[in-house]
Amino acid sequence: MLKKIFTKIEKGINDFSNNELEVLKPFIDEEVIITKENNTFEINSKYKVAIVKINKNTATLKDLSNEYKDIRIDFENLEGAYDNDLVLAKRVFNPRSKTKAKIIRVLQGTKKEVLVYKRDNKFYTLKENIELQVKKELEANEEDILLIDDKNFEVIKKLGNISDAKIDEQISLYLYNEEFRLQKPLSVEAKMDDSNERVDLTHLAFTTIDPASAKDHDDAIYYDEEEKVLYVAIADVSYFVKEGSELDKLAFKKSTSAYLPGKVLPMLPNELSEDMCSLKEGVERYSYVFKIYLDIENKAVLKSEVFEAIIKSRRKFSYGRIDRVLDGKFDTHTKEEKAIFDTLVSLYEVTKSYRQERLKKGYDFRSVEYRLKLNRQYELEGIDVETSSPSHQLVEECMLLANIEASKKVNTVGIFRIHEEPPFKAISKLVDDVNALGINAKLQNDVHDTITHIQKKAKHSVIKDEIDELIIHAQTQAKYSSKNLGHFGLGFSSYSHFTSPIRRYSDLVLHRMLKSKKTPKNIDEICEHISIQERKIDQMVWDFEDRKYARWAAKNLGAEVKVKITDNEKGTCVAYGLVPGMKIHLDNYKGQVLFSKQKVVIKSSDIITKKVFGSLKY
């Protein structure tokens, strides 16, 4: 009620019930609310009633009527308020003219579970590092991690102590409200007893190509070289996960599988993700198949069909094995494998030509991924550096073709993967940034030409990978939408996600739409939720990995590591070589050039806040 009352006052609405007037009385007595001559009300200019918004490094007071600018507030002035609380704040005189405020009391707050840690007999929120004004004694040891009720400070759960590396997974899951993934999975009885007539493709030599450690296999491919037809078979998850079922509701809530180092927190129960929905070698599996007729001369698609089928994957290959095959190193193999390898080599030449055509409108970014490896104590023991190899590109082009064809077969309102063109301001800044690094680029006729122009200029530069990073950061973020706005980065006018329904809810929804020819009534809600979830899970994984880096640094104080400067304003760098990807804050930064390579000695590491500090070695 309070929020409604104060919103009315801010908007100048003078229509209050007797109950509302009764609620207003104490605020009038305190002179927080002033009664004007015509019996209307206004909030005393000394005060502000607002909603607290807390981000990682900042807290703000958000105006109820959205008519005034948000006011920043120091963490020490929160007085026990937390995110989304309705508060009464008093404006503070500030000689530098910027409006500041201090919270007097929380007017309305919902019960929240907050992760905190104890240090020097004080308690701090783990996510924002805000000191809590705890009004009671909490039983905890130094650097214990607790889940508490932020209103009455009751301990809900003790997660453990930060000294135990096993705690990292729980911390990341609780910080991002994904702890429900630790609950016992739903029981599933999955059987292949489809009453619909499926196309029998078990005679075709489908294969899966995945990381060596993969347990779930979403996709399998087969290429008919003679007919120039590509088959992309995708796990038929929608057969097993019925719309509106408890299994479906939980999958929607998760929206995506979460891939932590050495572990997957799947969107679907293991009985499905690793068994009945996985296109395993040598067993019959239900699949949803795209049959794509290729016009190889024009690097185009003549036509495509999508249908329910049953396949039997002949072989499960790793990317590494297929890379060797594409390099002409066939290793030991059976006669059947040799036939498969010959077909894959032929398909690679086809996809390579399609890729060259695609990159006339899209972009080729030199991306690198770091795969953290943990030991039995859940500590960092090594890092694999993964780059896009020929086998990755072979599979990627096949999946892109299926995704494009799927997007063409849905209604005008569907579920699209969109990536909007970056604004002129971002591209103009990008040109300034690369010029500051000595690349000597200029704005071109359009955004695409400007980006490819920068890439050509940087092609032979020692910082070409870093230039690609700057280009990526200048882009807008890809997301899901019910409206087709195209995919700028890939250069496609229409694009959807079809090929990974085991790990992405978007693909499951698309399968259902293609089968039923119907669009869910809540498609906009679905698109918004899964887009938010995708970003949140990325942040959760980064949080987990950064804490593993911090643990490594804490055990290697005094170690010398190679780094490159990544922020010449904040003085931060990222390691390469021994521990690639570890972020380090420099305590003696003196204006070194952006992306310049340096040597740093690790000085300290705070595992809880994930901050690693080091000194440049001159």
GUSEMI-54837 format. One record per residue (C-alpha): x negated, y, z negated; residue in one letter. Coordinates in steps of 0.2 Angstrom, whole numbers. Layout:
<pts>
PT xx yy zz aa
PT X Y Z A
...
</pts>
This chain:
<pts>
PT xx yy zz aa
PT 0 0 0 M
PT -14 12 -4 L
PT -22 11 13 K
PT -5 15 21 K
PT -2 30 9 I
PT -18 38 12 F
PT -18 35 30 T
PT -1 45 30 K
PT -9 59 21 I
PT -23 60 33 E
PT -12 61 48 K
PT -1 74 40 G
PT 15 62 38 I
PT 26 68 24 N
PT 37 53 22 D
PT 35 43 6 F
PT 46 31 -3 S
PT 49 33 -22 N
PT 37 18 -25 N
PT 23 27 -15 E
PT 26 43 -24 L
PT 24 34 -40 E
PT 7 27 -34 V
PT 1 44 -29 L
PT 5 52 -46 K
PT -12 47 -55 P
PT -22 54 -40 F
PT -13 70 -41 I
PT -17 71 -59 D
PT -35 68 -55 E
PT -34 82 -42 E
PT -40 69 -29 V
PT -24 74 -20 I
PT -18 92 -19 I
PT 1 96 -18 T
PT 4 110 -6 K
PT 17 124 -6 E
PT 29 115 6 N
PT 28 99 -5 N
PT 16 90 7 T
PT 0 82 2 F
PT -18 83 7 E
PT -34 75 0 I
PT -45 87 -9 N
PT -60 91 2 S
PT -72 86 -12 K
PT -66 68 -10 Y
PT -64 55 4 K
PT -54 39 4 V
PT -61 27 17 A
PT -66 9 22 I
PT -83 3 18 V
PT -93 -5 33 K
PT -109 -13 29 I
PT -121 -19 42 N
PT -138 -26 41 K
PT -147 -10 37 N
PT -134 3 34 T
PT -117 7 25 A
PT -104 19 31 T
PT -87 26 26 L
PT -75 24 40 K
PT -61 36 41 D
PT -44 30 40 L
PT -36 40 54 S
PT -51 38 65 N
PT -51 57 67 E
PT -67 61 58 Y
PT -85 55 60 K
PT -90 41 49 D
PT -101 46 34 I
PT -117 36 30 R
PT -119 31 12 I
PT -135 25 3 D
PT -134 7 -3 F
PT -138 13 -21 E
PT -122 23 -21 N
PT -110 9 -16 L
PT -106 6 -35 E
PT -100 -12 -32 G
PT -91 -9 -16 A
PT -93 -21 -2 Y
PT -88 -23 16 D
PT -70 -19 21 N
PT -66 -12 3 D
PT -55 3 2 L
PT -64 16 -9 V
PT -63 33 -17 L
PT -79 43 -13 A
PT -85 60 -19 K
PT -94 71 -6 R
PT -112 75 -12 V
PT -120 92 -8 F
PT -135 89 4 N
PT -146 104 8 P
PT -151 96 25 R
PT -133 98 30 S
PT -129 80 34 K
PT -113 74 25 T
PT -117 62 11 K
PT -106 53 -2 A
PT -106 43 -18 K
PT -92 30 -21 I
PT -83 33 -37 I
PT -72 17 -37 R
PT -65 3 -27 V
PT -47 6 -24 L
PT -43 -10 -15 Q
PT -54 -25 -12 G
PT -52 -42 -7 T
PT -60 -57 -15 K
PT -76 -61 -6 K
PT -90 -74 -8 E
PT -107 -66 -7 V
PT -124 -74 -6 L
PT -136 -66 -19 V
PT -153 -70 -26 Y
PT -161 -66 -42 K
PT -178 -56 -43 R
PT -185 -47 -58 D
PT -169 -50 -68 N
PT -159 -41 -55 K
PT -147 -48 -41 F
PT -147 -43 -23 Y
PT -136 -47 -8 T
PT -146 -59 3 L
PT -140 -52 19 K
PT -142 -33 16 E
PT -154 -33 1 N
PT -142 -22 -9 I
PT -144 -22 -28 E
PT -128 -28 -36 L
PT -122 -19 -52 Q
PT -118 -36 -60 V
PT -107 -33 -76 K
PT -110 -50 -84 K
PT -124 -62 -88 E
PT -127 -74 -74 L
PT -136 -91 -77 E
PT -150 -91 -64 A
PT -169 -94 -63 N
PT -180 -82 -53 E
PT -177 -83 -34 E
PT -162 -94 -36 D
PT -149 -92 -22 I
PT -131 -91 -28 L
PT -114 -89 -20 L
PT -104 -77 -31 I
PT -87 -69 -31 D
PT -91 -50 -28 D
PT -77 -44 -39 K
PT -78 -54 -55 N
PT -96 -60 -52 F
PT -91 -78 -56 E
PT -104 -91 -49 V
PT -95 -101 -35 I
PT -110 -112 -31 K
PT -128 -113 -34 K
PT -137 -117 -18 L
PT -154 -120 -26 G
PT -171 -111 -26 N
PT -179 -102 -12 I
PT -195 -113 -15 S
PT -186 -128 -8 D
PT -186 -127 12 A
PT -170 -138 13 K
PT -160 -123 7 I
PT -163 -113 23 D
PT -149 -122 33 E
PT -136 -118 19 Q
PT -142 -100 18 I
PT -140 -97 36 S
PT -123 -106 37 L
PT -116 -96 22 Y
PT -123 -79 28 L
PT -113 -81 44 Y
PT -98 -90 37 N
PT -101 -106 46 E
PT -103 -117 30 E
PT -87 -126 35 F
PT -98 -135 48 R
PT -106 -145 33 L
PT -89 -152 28 Q
PT -85 -171 32 K
PT -80 -172 51 P
PT -63 -176 56 L
PT -61 -195 60 S
PT -58 -199 78 V
PT -52 -215 87 E
PT -57 -212 105 A
PT -52 -225 119 K
PT -52 -224 137 M
PT -35 -230 142 D
PT -29 -216 154 D
PT -13 -220 162 S
PT -17 -208 176 N
PT -25 -215 191 E
PT -44 -210 191 R
PT -55 -209 206 V
PT -68 -224 204 D
PT -85 -217 207 L
PT -95 -231 198 T
PT -103 -236 214 H
PT -112 -219 215 L
PT -130 -217 208 A
PT -126 -203 196 F
PT -140 -198 184 T
PT -142 -186 169 T
PT -157 -174 167 I
PT -159 -167 150 D
PT -172 -163 136 P
PT -180 -179 130 A
PT -172 -176 113 S
PT -154 -174 120 A
PT -141 -185 112 K
PT -126 -177 121 D
PT -125 -178 140 H
PT -112 -166 147 D
PT -117 -167 165 D
PT -123 -180 179 A
PT -126 -177 197 I
PT -127 -187 213 Y
PT -131 -181 230 Y
PT -125 -189 246 D
PT -139 -184 258 E
PT -131 -190 274 E
PT -114 -181 271 E
PT -122 -166 263 K
PT -110 -168 248 V
PT -115 -164 230 L
PT -106 -172 216 Y
PT -106 -164 199 V
PT -98 -175 185 A
PT -94 -167 169 I
PT -88 -175 153 A
PT -69 -176 152 D
PT -68 -169 135 V
PT -50 -162 138 S
PT -44 -180 139 Y
PT -50 -184 121 F
PT -46 -167 113 V
PT -28 -163 115 K
PT -23 -145 115 E
PT -16 -139 98 G
PT -22 -155 89 S
PT -32 -153 72 E
PT -48 -158 82 L
PT -44 -144 95 D
PT -41 -131 81 K
PT -58 -135 73 L
PT -67 -134 90 A
PT -59 -117 93 F
PT -65 -111 76 K
PT -83 -117 80 K
PT -82 -112 98 S
PT -99 -119 101 T
PT -112 -131 95 S
PT -126 -124 85 A
PT -143 -130 89 Y
PT -155 -128 74 L
PT -173 -134 76 P
PT -173 -153 75 G
PT -154 -153 72 K
PT -137 -150 81 V
PT -122 -145 72 L
PT -109 -150 85 P
PT -93 -143 91 M
PT -85 -160 91 L
PT -87 -175 80 P
PT -102 -187 84 N
PT -90 -200 90 E
PT -86 -189 104 L
PT -101 -178 107 S
PT -114 -192 106 E
PT -103 -207 112 D
PT -86 -207 121 M
PT -88 -190 129 C
PT -107 -192 133 S
PT -111 -198 150 L
PT -123 -211 143 K
PT -134 -222 154 E
PT -126 -239 160 G
PT -108 -237 153 V
PT -92 -231 161 E
PT -86 -214 156 R
PT -72 -203 160 Y
PT -77 -187 169 S
PT -70 -172 178 Y
PT -79 -171 195 V
PT -83 -157 207 F
PT -86 -164 225 K
PT -94 -149 234 I
PT -97 -150 253 Y
PT -113 -140 257 L
PT -116 -129 272 D
PT -135 -131 271 I
PT -139 -120 286 E
PT -130 -105 279 N
PT -134 -109 261 K
PT -115 -109 257 A
PT -101 -120 251 V
PT -89 -126 265 L
PT -76 -133 252 K
PT -74 -141 236 S
PT -62 -153 226 E
PT -60 -156 208 V
PT -53 -172 201 F
PT -53 -184 186 E
PT -64 -199 189 A
PT -74 -213 181 I
PT -93 -214 183 I
PT -107 -225 177 K
PT -124 -215 175 S
PT -138 -226 182 R
PT -152 -217 173 R
PT -156 -205 159 K
PT -171 -194 164 F
PT -180 -181 154 S
PT -185 -164 163 Y
PT -203 -169 161 G
PT -201 -185 170 R
PT -192 -176 185 I
PT -205 -163 185 D
PT -218 -176 188 R
PT -207 -184 202 V
PT -205 -167 211 L
PT -223 -165 210 D
PT -226 -181 219 G
PT -230 -192 204 K
PT -218 -206 204 F
PT -226 -215 189 D
PT -220 -233 187 T
PT -202 -236 194 H
PT -190 -249 200 T
PT -183 -250 217 K
PT -167 -242 212 E
PT -176 -228 203 E
PT -187 -225 219 K
PT -171 -222 229 A
PT -164 -210 215 I
PT -181 -200 215 F
PT -180 -199 234 D
PT -163 -192 233 T
PT -168 -179 220 L
PT -183 -173 229 V
PT -171 -170 244 S
PT -158 -161 233 L
PT -172 -151 226 Y
PT -177 -144 243 E
PT -158 -140 246 V
PT -156 -131 229 T
PT -172 -122 231 K
PT -166 -114 247 S
PT -149 -110 239 Y
PT -159 -102 224 R
PT -168 -91 236 Q
PT -152 -85 244 E
PT -144 -82 227 R
PT -159 -71 221 L
PT -156 -59 235 K
PT -141 -53 224 K
PT -146 -60 207 G
PT -162 -59 197 Y
PT -176 -71 192 D
PT -182 -67 175 F
PT -197 -76 168 R
PT -190 -82 152 S
PT -198 -92 138 V
PT -190 -102 124 E
PT -198 -107 108 Y
PT -193 -124 101 R
PT -198 -125 82 L
PT -203 -142 76 K
PT -201 -146 57 L
PT -209 -159 46 N
PT -201 -170 33 R
PT -202 -156 21 Q
PT -192 -145 33 Y
PT -206 -134 35 E
PT -213 -127 52 L
PT -226 -139 59 E
PT -227 -134 77 G
PT -219 -125 91 I
PT -216 -130 109 D
PT -215 -117 122 V
PT -202 -121 136 E
PT -202 -112 152 T
PT -191 -114 167 S
PT -198 -129 177 S
PT -193 -136 194 P
PT -182 -149 186 S
PT -173 -136 176 H
PT -170 -126 192 Q
PT -163 -141 201 L
PT -150 -144 188 V
PT -146 -126 185 E
PT -142 -123 204 E
PT -131 -138 204 C
PT -122 -132 188 M
PT -120 -114 195 L
PT -112 -121 211 L
PT -99 -130 200 A
PT -96 -115 189 N
PT -93 -104 204 I
PT -81 -116 212 E
PT -72 -118 196 A
PT -69 -99 194 S
PT -62 -99 212 K
PT -48 -112 207 K
PT -40 -103 192 V
PT -27 -90 193 N
PT -30 -71 193 T
PT -29 -71 175 V
PT -41 -85 169 G
PT -56 -88 158 I
PT -71 -80 167 F
PT -89 -77 161 R
PT -93 -59 165 I
PT -108 -48 165 H
PT -105 -30 169 E
PT -117 -19 178 E
PT -128 -9 165 P
PT -124 10 165 P
PT -135 23 174 F
PT -141 30 157 K
PT -149 13 152 A
PT -157 10 169 I
PT -164 28 169 S
PT -171 25 152 K
PT -178 8 159 L
PT -187 17 173 V
PT -195 30 160 D
PT -200 16 149 D
PT -209 6 162 V
PT -217 21 169 N
PT -224 25 152 A
PT -233 8 153 L
PT -241 12 170 G
PT -229 3 182 I
PT -225 19 192 N
PT -207 15 197 A
PT -193 26 204 K
PT -174 25 203 L
PT -167 17 219 Q
PT -151 18 228 N
PT -142 6 216 D
PT -145 -4 200 V
PT -149 -20 209 H
PT -162 -12 220 D
PT -170 -2 205 T
PT -172 -18 195 I
PT -180 -28 209 T
PT -191 -13 213 H
PT -197 -13 195 I
PT -200 -32 196 Q
PT -210 -30 212 K
PT -221 -16 205 K
PT -224 -27 190 A
PT -227 -43 199 K
PT -246 -43 197 H
PT -247 -34 181 S
PT -253 -42 165 V
PT -237 -37 157 I
PT -225 -43 170 K
PT -216 -54 157 D
PT -214 -40 145 E
PT -207 -29 159 I
PT -194 -43 161 D
PT -190 -42 143 E
PT -187 -23 145 L
PT -175 -26 160 I
PT -165 -39 150 I
PT -163 -27 135 H
PT -157 -14 147 A
PT -143 -26 152 Q
PT -125 -27 145 T
PT -121 -42 136 Q
PT -112 -57 145 A
PT -95 -62 137 K
PT -79 -71 141 Y
PT -64 -62 149 S
PT -47 -66 156 S
PT -50 -54 170 K
PT -63 -57 183 N
PT -76 -43 183 L
PT -90 -53 191 G
PT -107 -58 185 H
PT -120 -44 188 F
PT -135 -54 182 G
PT -132 -69 193 L
PT -126 -59 207 G
PT -109 -68 208 F
PT -92 -60 212 S
PT -83 -74 202 S
PT -90 -85 189 Y
PT -84 -97 175 S
PT -91 -109 162 H
PT -86 -127 168 F
PT -101 -138 165 T
PT -103 -140 146 S
PT -86 -144 137 P
PT -95 -155 124 I
PT -104 -139 117 R
PT -93 -124 123 R
PT -75 -122 120 Y
PT -74 -110 135 S
PT -77 -125 147 D
PT -64 -136 138 L
PT -51 -122 140 V
PT -56 -120 159 L
PT -54 -139 161 H
PT -36 -139 154 R
PT -32 -124 165 M
PT -38 -132 181 L
PT -28 -148 177 K
PT -12 -140 171 S
PT -12 -125 183 K
PT -7 -114 168 K
PT -15 -100 158 T
PT -14 -101 139 P
PT -3 -87 132 K
PT -16 -82 120 N
PT -31 -82 133 I
PT -36 -64 128 D
PT -38 -70 110 E
PT -47 -85 115 I
PT -60 -75 125 C
PT -63 -62 111 E
PT -65 -76 98 H
PT -77 -87 108 I
PT -87 -71 113 S
PT -89 -66 95 I
PT -93 -83 90 Q
PT -107 -85 103 E
PT -116 -70 97 R
PT -114 -75 79 K
PT -121 -92 81 I
PT -136 -85 90 D
PT -139 -73 75 Q
PT -137 -88 63 M
PT -150 -98 73 V
PT -162 -83 73 W
PT -160 -81 54 D
PT -164 -99 51 F
PT -180 -98 62 E
PT -186 -82 55 D
PT -185 -90 38 R
PT -195 -105 44 K
PT -208 -92 51 Y
PT -209 -83 34 A
PT -212 -100 25 R
PT -226 -104 36 W
PT -234 -86 33 A
PT -232 -88 14 A
PT -243 -104 15 K
PT -255 -96 27 N
PT -259 -79 19 L
PT -276 -72 26 G
PT -274 -82 42 A
PT -278 -72 58 E
PT -265 -73 72 V
PT -264 -65 89 K
PT -250 -53 92 V
PT -243 -41 104 K
PT -235 -24 99 I
PT -217 -25 102 T
PT -211 -9 94 D
PT -222 7 94 N
PT -210 17 83 E
PT -208 4 68 K
PT -225 -4 70 G
PT -220 -21 73 T
PT -227 -35 83 C
PT -224 -53 88 V
PT -236 -67 87 A
PT -242 -78 102 Y
PT -254 -93 102 G
PT -253 -102 85 L
PT -236 -97 80 V
PT -227 -89 95 P
PT -212 -79 91 G
PT -216 -74 73 M
PT -212 -56 69 K
PT -224 -46 59 I
PT -222 -29 51 H
PT -239 -19 51 L
PT -245 -10 36 D
PT -259 0 45 N
PT -251 3 62 Y
PT -259 18 71 K
PT -251 21 87 G
PT -257 6 97 Q
PT -250 5 114 V
PT -234 -5 117 L
PT -237 -23 122 F
PT -255 -22 119 S
PT -263 -37 112 K
PT -271 -37 95 Q
PT -277 -48 80 K
PT -268 -47 64 V
PT -272 -54 46 V
PT -256 -60 37 I
PT -255 -51 20 K
PT -238 -56 13 S
PT -222 -65 16 S
PT -205 -63 8 D
PT -195 -79 12 I
PT -179 -73 6 I
PT -179 -57 17 T
PT -189 -66 30 K
PT -201 -51 31 K
PT -219 -55 36 V
PT -232 -41 33 F
PT -249 -40 41 G
PT -264 -29 44 S
PT -272 -25 61 L
PT -290 -31 62 K
PT -300 -17 69 Y
</pts>
